[in-house]
């Protein structure tokens, strides 16, 4: 992986982590708002695509099951 790709991945992860944390906070504040659950599922897909890490999908699935 070249320097440019590594920097892009790091930036993408920072933005993803910030968005993911914000949506989790929003879920805590508004647990009945289905849009938050859909958004966290979409972010989980992005997290999986960026990092090839299934933990995002598993965590999103847990949020969806609670709803």
N, C-alpha and C positions, 0 to 999 in steps of 0.2 A: 504494500500500500504506500503510495507516494505521500509526500508532505501535504499536498493540497487536499487529497482525499481524507487524510487523517484529521486535518484541521476542520474540514467540512463535517466529518462524522462527530467530532468533539462538539462543534457548534450545534449540530442537530440534536445531540444528546442533552446539551444544556437547555435548549429550548423545550425539548420533550419533557425533561425532568421538571422544569418550571410549570409547564402546562399541566402535566400529570398531577403535580402537587396541588395546583390551584383547583383542579376539578375535584380532587379528593376533599379538599376543604369545602368546596361548594356542596358536595354530597352530604357532608356532615351538617351543613347549615340547612340544606333543603333536601332531605332524604326521599321525599315523594316526587321530586321533579325528574321524570324519566329522561329528559334531555341530557342530564348529567351522566346518566348511566350509558346512554348511547355514545356520548362524547368520549367517555373513558374507554369504551370498547374500540372506538376509532383510533384513539391515541395508542392503545395497546397494539393494534395492528401495525401502526407506524413504528412503535418501539421494537416490535418483532422484526419488521423489515430492516430497520437500521442496524440492529444488534444481533439478529438471529438468536434471540433469547426468549424462550417460551414463558419466562416468568411474568411478562407483561400480559400474555393471553390468559394465564392461570389466574392472575389477580383480577383481571377484568371479568372473567367468568364468575369469580366469587362475588364480585359486586352485583353482577346481573342476577345471581341466584338469590341474593338478599332482597331484591326488589320483587 
